[in-house]
Structures are given as C-alpha cells and as structure tokens.
Amino acid sequence: MALVFKSLRCPHCQQPIDKPLLKQHGLLQAFLKRKPFPCPHCQEQAVLPEKYETLISIGILTAVILAPLLLVWEVSFVDSKLLFGLGAALAIAGLITQKLDKA
C-alpha cells in the first residue's frame, strides 16, 4: 500500500494529484498498485515509484523500533539518540523527496 502523506504533482503538467481526485476519476487502484495511470488533468501517464516509500519505512523502523530497543538493551557501541535522529531524518527525507515519475 502506498504511503502518501501529501498531494503529489504530475511530472508533466505540475498540477496537484491526491487520493480523493484519483478516486473520483477511478484511478486510485492503479495508483496504489504502482501501475502507470493517466493524470486527471493532462491525461499523460504517471507512476508512483517505490523508492521513496522504502526510505520512509526504513526511517520509521530505525526511529520507532530499533532506537528504543538499543536503549533498553543498553548497547554501548551505538548511541540510541543518534540512531533515533538518523531514523527521523530518513523518514523526513523520504517525505520531502516523494514525487510521481513519468511512465
């Protein structure tokens, strides 16, 4: 399932595309399955790549699961505060750089 927290812009016409608009035009299933779909504005093909969602997932995993576990286990070779910061930075970077690609 696609993790989309903001409206994305079409790579062709730069118009915002969000889930309610895609649902209205019957394109939400293709969007969520990462298949090429026509932009509701310009009808050019666009696709949601998986690489940004992977970056968000790794950041959340690191910040929310790994950092607290290392703190509880008292692992001394890694500072859990730095690991939490790294995970948060990865998640934020994934959110900021998330965009649609041309298909």
Z-matrix of the N, CA and C atoms (Angstrom, degrees):
N
C 1 1.452
C 2 1.523 1 108.28
N 3 1.282 2 116.22 1 139.04
C 4 1.460 3 122.52 2 -176.30
C 5 1.523 4 110.97 3 -76.54
N 6 1.319 5 115.89 4 130.47
C 7 1.460 6 122.15 5 173.72
C 8 1.518 7 108.26 6 -93.23
N 9 1.314 8 117.11 7 100.26
C 10 1.462 9 121.08 8 179.31
C 11 1.514 10 107.28 9 -124.28
N 12 1.331 11 116.11 10 117.22
C 13 1.454 12 121.11 11 -176.99
C 14 1.526 13 112.61 12 -106.32
N 15 1.294 14 118.23 13 -5.04
C 16 1.457 15 122.10 14 -179.42
C 17 1.522 16 108.08 15 -142.54
N 18 1.331 17 116.49 16 162.96
C 19 1.455 18 118.20 17 175.71
C 20 1.526 19 108.37 18 -75.72
N 21 1.307 20 115.66 19 137.75
C 22 1.458 21 121.80 20 -177.72
C 23 1.517 22 109.17 21 -99.86
N 24 1.314 23 116.81 22 154.43
C 25 1.463 24 121.30 23 -179.52
C 26 1.527 25 110.05 24 -99.84
N 27 1.318 26 115.17 25 142.76
C 28 1.457 27 121.76 26 176.90
C 29 1.532 28 108.33 27 -64.25
N 30 1.340 29 118.93 28 134.43
C 31 1.469 30 120.09 29 179.74
C 32 1.533 31 112.79 30 -70.23
N 33 1.322 32 117.75 31 -13.12
C 34 1.466 33 121.25 32 -178.52
C 35 1.533 34 111.84 33 -95.77
N 36 1.352 35 117.18 34 -54.33
C 37 1.469 36 120.74 35 -173.46
C 38 1.523 37 113.44 36 -106.24
N 39 1.336 38 118.69 37 -5.51
C 40 1.463 39 125.11 38 178.20
C 41 1.531 40 113.34 39 63.04
N 42 1.323 41 118.00 40 20.16
C 43 1.463 42 122.17 41 175.42
C 44 1.526 43 108.54 42 -84.80
N 45 1.348 44 118.68 43 143.73
C 46 1.467 45 120.26 44 -179.76
C 47 1.528 46 112.12 45 -69.04
N 48 1.332 47 114.46 46 139.87
C 49 1.459 48 122.33 47 177.28
C 50 1.518 49 107.06 48 -125.95
N 51 1.331 50 117.50 49 124.71
C 52 1.456 51 120.78 50 177.06
C 53 1.528 52 109.74 51 -128.56
N 54 1.327 53 116.11 52 173.00
C 55 1.465 54 120.53 53 -174.84
C 56 1.526 55 113.03 54 -62.21
N 57 1.352 56 120.60 55 -42.24
C 58 1.472 57 118.32 56 178.57
C 59 1.537 58 113.03 57 -61.19
N 60 1.324 59 117.44 58 -37.61
C 61 1.468 60 120.58 59 178.33
C 62 1.529 61 110.79 60 -65.78
N 63 1.329 62 116.53 61 -42.43
C 64 1.464 63 120.13 62 178.25
C 65 1.525 64 111.52 63 -65.19
N 66 1.332 65 116.24 64 -38.73
C 67 1.461 66 120.06 65 178.63
C 68 1.525 67 110.55 66 -65.25
N 69 1.320 68 116.74 67 -38.96
C 70 1.458 69 121.87 68 179.37
C 71 1.528 70 111.75 69 -62.17
N 72 1.339 71 116.57 70 -35.63
C 73 1.466 72 121.45 71 -178.90
C 74 1.531 73 112.85 72 -94.37
N 75 1.336 74 118.53 73 2.80
C 76 1.459 75 121.86 74 178.17
C 77 1.520 76 114.18 75 74.81
N 78 1.322 77 117.77 76 25.42
C 79 1.466 78 121.78 77 -177.44
C 80 1.526 79 113.22 78 -110.03
N 81 1.326 80 117.71 79 3.03
C 82 1.464 81 120.94 80 -173.87
C 83 1.527 82 112.57 81 -64.42
N 84 1.338 83 118.41 82 -39.42
C 85 1.464 84 120.49 83 -178.59
C 86 1.525 85 112.08 84 -63.84
N 87 1.321 86 117.53 85 -42.13
C 88 1.471 87 120.52 86 177.45
C 89 1.519 88 110.28 87 -65.07
N 90 1.322 89 117.71 88 -38.67
C 91 1.464 90 122.43 89 178.41
C 92 1.523 91 110.68 90 -62.61
N 93 1.336 92 117.05 91 -48.08
C 94 1.464 93 121.19 92 -177.65
C 95 1.528 94 112.45 93 -68.63
N 96 1.320 95 117.64 94 -28.61
C 97 1.467 96 121.36 95 178.46
C 98 1.519 97 112.50 96 -88.79
N 99 1.335 98 116.61 97 5.36
C 100 1.463 99 123.89 98 178.97
C 101 1.526 100 112.99 99 60.52
N 102 1.300 101 116.10 100 35.64
C 103 1.460 102 121.03 101 174.92
C 104 1.527 103 107.94 102 -99.20
N 105 1.316 104 118.22 103 152.62
C 106 1.475 105 119.69 104 177.93
C 107 1.531 106 110.86 105 -60.41
N 108 1.316 107 115.18 106 138.51
C 109 1.464 108 121.65 107 178.92
C 110 1.525 109 108.83 108 -137.56
N 111 1.335 110 117.07 109 151.35
C 112 1.463 111 118.81 110 178.53
C 113 1.527 112 110.88 111 -77.57
N 114 1.305 113 116.40 112 139.54
C 115 1.466 114 121.97 113 176.46
C 116 1.534 115 108.21 114 -64.19
N 117 1.335 116 118.97 115 133.86
C 118 1.468 117 120.43 116 178.51
C 119 1.535 118 113.54 117 -63.91
N 120 1.326 119 117.38 118 -18.28
C 121 1.462 120 121.17 119 -176.76
C 122 1.534 121 112.28 120 -92.75
N 123 1.343 122 116.90 121 -50.18
C 124 1.464 123 120.17 122 -172.60
C 125 1.531 124 113.70 123 -114.39
N 126 1.333 125 118.07 124 -5.52
C 127 1.463 126 124.75 125 178.83
C 128 1.525 127 114.13 126 66.49
N 129 1.323 128 119.25 127 12.44
C 130 1.469 129 122.52 128 173.50
C 131 1.531 130 108.88 129 -81.71
N 132 1.324 131 117.39 130 151.79
C 133 1.460 132 122.38 131 -177.24
C 134 1.530 133 111.75 132 -76.85
N 135 1.342 134 115.90 133 134.97
C 136 1.458 135 122.96 134 176.08
C 137 1.526 136 107.98 135 -136.75
N 138 1.330 137 116.41 136 160.60
C 139 1.460 138 121.31 137 -179.93
C 140 1.530 139 108.79 138 -146.24
N 141 1.331 140 116.15 139 148.28
C 142 1.464 141 121.89 140 176.56
C 143 1.525 142 108.67 141 -95.13
N 144 1.350 143 118.71 142 111.65
C 145 1.471 144 119.65 143 179.78
C 146 1.526 145 111.50 144 -75.81
N 147 1.318 146 116.43 145 159.16
C 148 1.460 147 121.67 146 -176.43
C 149 1.520 148 112.95 147 -88.06
N 150 1.319 149 119.35 148 -14.88
C 151 1.457 150 121.22 149 -171.74
C 152 1.525 151 113.30 150 -61.95
N 153 1.330 152 118.66 151 -33.66
C 154 1.460 153 120.28 152 -178.29
C 155 1.519 154 110.94 153 -75.53
N 156 1.323 155 116.53 154 -36.91
C 157 1.459 156 119.97 155 177.42
C 158 1.532 157 110.60 156 -65.50
N 159 1.303 158 117.15 157 -34.92
C 160 1.460 159 120.87 158 176.94
C 161 1.519 160 110.68 159 -63.51
N 162 1.315 161 117.25 160 -42.47
C 163 1.462 162 121.38 161 178.46
C 164 1.522 163 110.83 162 -63.00
N 165 1.326 164 118.07 163 -41.81
C 166 1.466 165 122.23 164 177.43
C 167 1.526 166 110.01 165 -63.11
N 168 1.321 167 117.30 166 -45.10
C 169 1.462 168 121.45 167 -178.29
C 170 1.524 169 111.94 168 -63.83
N 171 1.324 170 117.46 169 -41.99
C 172 1.462 171 120.69 170 178.86
C 173 1.529 172 110.24 171 -64.89
N 174 1.326 173 116.91 172 -40.38
C 175 1.465 174 120.70 173 178.02
C 176 1.510 175 112.16 174 -62.83
N 177 1.327 176 117.11 175 -44.15
C 178 1.467 177 120.90 176 179.16
C 179 1.524 178 110.42 177 -66.02
N 180 1.316 179 117.43 178 -42.99
C 181 1.466 180 121.38 179 178.35
C 182 1.527 181 111.07 180 -59.03
N 183 1.324 182 116.02 181 -44.35
C 184 1.464 183 120.42 182 -178.14
C 185 1.523 184 111.30 183 -67.87
N 186 1.339 185 117.33 184 -46.97
C 187 1.459 186 121.14 185 -174.48
C 188 1.522 187 112.95 186 -74.46
N 189 1.319 188 117.56 187 -38.98
C 190 1.459 189 120.32 188 -171.47
C 191 1.530 190 112.99 189 -93.93
N 192 1.310 191 118.22 190 -30.16
C 193 1.466 192 119.97 191 -175.93
C 194 1.526 193 112.22 192 -109.02
N 195 1.316 194 116.75 193 -53.44
C 196 1.462 195 120.18 194 -172.76
C 197 1.535 196 113.16 195 -69.90
N 198 1.325 197 117.83 196 -45.51
C 199 1.468 198 120.75 197 -178.21
C 200 1.532 199 112.32 198 -61.69
N 201 1.346 200 120.19 199 -46.82
C 202 1.474 201 118.64 200 177.39
C 203 1.530 202 113.25 201 -65.25
N 204 1.332 203 117.41 202 -35.28
C 205 1.469 204 118.98 203 178.25
C 206 1.527 205 111.39 204 -63.76
N 207 1.327 206 116.86 205 -42.44
C 208 1.462 207 119.27 206 178.96
C 209 1.524 208 111.71 207 -66.85
N 210 1.332 209 117.06 208 -30.76
C 211 1.463 210 120.34 209 176.26
C 212 1.527 211 110.59 210 -68.68
N 213 1.332 212 117.48 211 -43.61
C 214 1.467 213 121.74 212 -179.94
C 215 1.522 214 110.76 213 -67.27
N 216 1.336 215 117.09 214 -40.10
C 217 1.453 216 120.77 215 -178.95
C 218 1.523 217 112.78 216 -78.40
N 219 1.325 218 116.96 217 -4.49
C 220 1.470 219 123.71 218 178.91
C 221 1.530 220 112.08 219 54.97
N 222 1.303 221 115.86 220 48.38
C 223 1.460 222 121.58 221 176.36
C 224 1.519 223 107.56 222 -73.96
N 225 1.315 224 116.89 223 126.69
C 226 1.462 225 120.01 224 -172.02
C 227 1.532 226 113.90 225 -93.18
N 228 1.317 227 119.86 226 -20.17
C 229 1.466 228 120.30 227 -175.54
C 230 1.528 229 113.24 228 -82.19
N 231 1.352 230 117.96 229 -10.72
C 232 1.462 231 121.63 230 178.09
C 233 1.524 232 108.35 231 -131.80
N 234 1.324 233 116.52 232 129.45
C 235 1.460 234 120.82 233 177.05
C 236 1.533 235 108.18 234 -80.95
N 237 1.326 236 117.05 235 121.79
C 238 1.462 237 120.59 236 -175.87
C 239 1.528 238 111.82 237 -67.32
N 240 1.336 239 118.12 238 -26.25
C 241 1.475 240 120.59 239 177.54
C 242 1.530 241 110.30 240 -67.89
N 243 1.310 242 116.70 241 -40.55
C 244 1.462 243 120.11 242 177.32
C 245 1.523 244 111.49 243 -68.22
N 246 1.320 245 116.22 244 -37.89
C 247 1.462 246 120.34 245 177.95
C 248 1.528 247 111.00 246 -65.69
N 249 1.341 248 116.38 247 -39.36
C 250 1.461 249 120.01 248 175.75
C 251 1.530 250 110.54 249 -62.96
N 252 1.323 251 116.75 250 -44.59
C 253 1.467 252 120.74 251 178.12
C 254 1.518 253 112.27 252 -61.24
N 255 1.325 254 116.56 253 -40.81
C 256 1.463 255 120.89 254 177.28
C 257 1.527 256 111.03 255 -62.75
N 258 1.331 257 116.70 256 -44.30
C 259 1.467 258 120.28 257 178.57
C 260 1.520 259 112.06 258 -63.41
N 261 1.326 260 116.50 259 -42.12
C 262 1.466 261 119.86 260 178.08
C 263 1.523 262 110.72 261 -64.48
N 264 1.329 263 117.22 262 -40.55
C 265 1.466 264 120.78 263 179.07
C 266 1.530 265 111.14 264 -64.75
N 267 1.321 266 117.93 265 -39.48
C 268 1.465 267 120.98 266 177.49
C 269 1.523 268 111.45 267 -64.30
N 270 1.335 269 116.91 268 -42.93
C 271 1.462 270 120.20 269 179.46
C 272 1.526 271 110.88 270 -64.64
N 273 1.311 272 117.26 271 -42.80
C 274 1.466 273 120.98 272 179.32
C 275 1.524 274 110.64 273 -66.15
N 276 1.324 275 117.01 274 -40.96
C 277 1.468 276 120.01 275 177.85
C 278 1.529 277 111.03 276 -62.33
N 279 1.323 278 117.38 277 -39.10
C 280 1.461 279 120.59 278 176.86
C 281 1.517 280 112.20 279 -64.57
N 282 1.333 281 116.50 280 -39.27
C 283 1.471 282 120.07 281 178.42
C 284 1.523 283 112.22 282 -67.84
N 285 1.317 284 116.25 283 -41.15
C 286 1.468 285 120.47 284 -176.68
C 287 1.532 286 111.18 285 -69.57
N 288 1.313 287 117.30 286 -39.28
C 289 1.466 288 120.61 287 -174.01
C 290 1.526 289 113.42 288 -91.10
N 291 1.326 290 119.18 289 0.40
C 292 1.463 291 121.56 290 -178.29
C 293 1.532 292 109.92 291 -66.66
N 294 1.339 293 116.01 292 128.56
C 295 1.462 294 120.37 293 179.66
C 296 1.529 295 109.52 294 -156.56
N 297 1.314 296 114.86 295 165.14
C 298 1.465 297 121.52 296 176.08
C 299 1.522 298 108.74 297 -85.17
N 300 1.333 299 116.17 298 150.23
C 301 1.461 300 121.95 299 176.27
C 302 1.524 301 109.63 300 -112.93
N 303 1.324 302 114.79 301 159.73
C 304 1.461 303 120.04 302 175.11
C 305 1.515 304 109.06 303 -73.18
N 306 1.314 305 116.59 304 140.03
C 307 1.466 306 119.98 305 -179.70
C 308 1.509 307 110.43 306 -100.07
